């Protein structure tokens, strides 16, 4: 009898099951909103927005942000934050330009050095957070300030454009089927990240640590190592984003990178409201990036003031955080 009562109470405590159409709307509402934005601006601005050149430009411009977001998913999924990523993007571009212009190091070696440095910066973040138990906001912000200082020191606050290895623009800008290689590279990385997070033990451990670090540790997961790996890979992706930006721009601007921090967090948290609601996921993040890019492109072409963009991003970030937390708690109760 006690068992029957227990089951009945569990059923009563569980959240009610939504009708099928509501579940579909919950999972794909953001995707439908993206379609609505594309259709709406295409009708309103057929000569400027609804053009192949504009869509191609959107994809190519957002490849750097998308690369950054793919890495940011990892520390956020384990329940931490990384505020250093924007600084790492700018530093990586400056470091690559300086190595190529001042030392004459071959292009392939420059790429390896820059990616390795990004990996090490991320690992340092992970060690501070996991090993020394420093709050991730404080640890990564402090590391970010240090990286910013190195960026200023190496560049002397000047834009570097001489001696950039030819390999970097080639990797970022080679045309394949009408799109630059940066777009195809980020798409390939997104597929790899999706497979890793969804089907591999590492991905399952990432989500386990983010769900409950104590429970994951009791289940035998080395939570410290998982967190360090998440931060290290995030640093690697940030360095790659810096290289892609350098290849696309043809110059390294020491002030670039920090401006990507807010859009990256907006995309990742907004992405957790779709495809797999309540879970930080790859394709939801990609949909969020495309939605933001299409909306900003349409608003810009319509003549909306530039100050609307950060306001829009801030509102979406708050909405994404609230929804992700609410959905995660709902899933936990279920």
Steps between C-alpha positions, in 0.01 A plus 500: 500500500783734584651433158174591326474822702861588414441453128180705518678785677784495245250522215321788669830684559619453141429790262202445269583368155451766234292434188695404190471836327621684810802270529585567136461872554722482807770312311488685170351838590831682453548334161152612397586850618811494281288403200253778584782758522644388167162509328399830661814690405504338156153641435580840652846537343503287184774698326750507787424224754364225274813465290754222465785740578339604829438142613854397407638802685301410812636144501858613447490777759348274765752219453735658757224538759372148429847354556525688829155381612579136428779519754301704751232229518744275688576704816138618519378141469711403803349787699779756467567823308792610286536878469847480346392371159464841335848603612642170374351566155676835472823371650513203262466725195770736630731212591466341156563830323800577720655155457464520125612859464780524756652152508427358157378170646330282233121518482424143615719545808331833578162325496624225731655749745191721516262207549728352766511833685121520492479147636742587783309816592182296521674235709622773736140613542399144574776454757408822681133400512531128565838472673512819706121535537493859376160622386490467120382858448795638697758253368419540132458877527843525663656281232321708237651821634843340492451386141380850410818646646711261290301600191574867563867429571558295186311734269591831667129579453546503123326303227738237359469422131853426376646153470181305567565142382326430170362175640263682738303695234503187284344290777235764569416635154534229236175480305324162499153478343445871546597511867832564667680215669443664841129420468564137401758461777258624766226272362735202525595596855131532591435147375797367696388683814147366462626143471738541795243657733216267402656159447836478680580433868678837517185681392286311748747588777487868399124506549523287814739746666281791398190326635648426841872498566457316831289224347740468207792466739316232697443317170875488444538792260827694538323833512820701533649353185174550309489867596864557403438328166189716440688823566802386297288417196319831539836678483590297191179602322556865599851488350363350180237774487779756526684339209184496288443867575859581406463313174174673412606852600857481372617688810511453878321765702594494872156636595313218326365206695350642817201618297414135428455406867137611537382360163666166581323465836171612346526235227591216738228576755241573233600175329404313817137600440468298180570158341579356847330747737680543831824351366788695348525348155679556170215536252295721730802730527543508121131588456536779757805641319318502168193660659707780654696553180189511280321734740793740528557494125135580431485771764822655370376504142173652622692789658448412869754677730807295597436536875198269462730198444659476849160573658347219294786265595465579869128430501550172314778395740276555802214317331724209402644465852157507663355247255802266521487499882124447508513219246793330674314504833189363328702217347654427839158474664381277217 
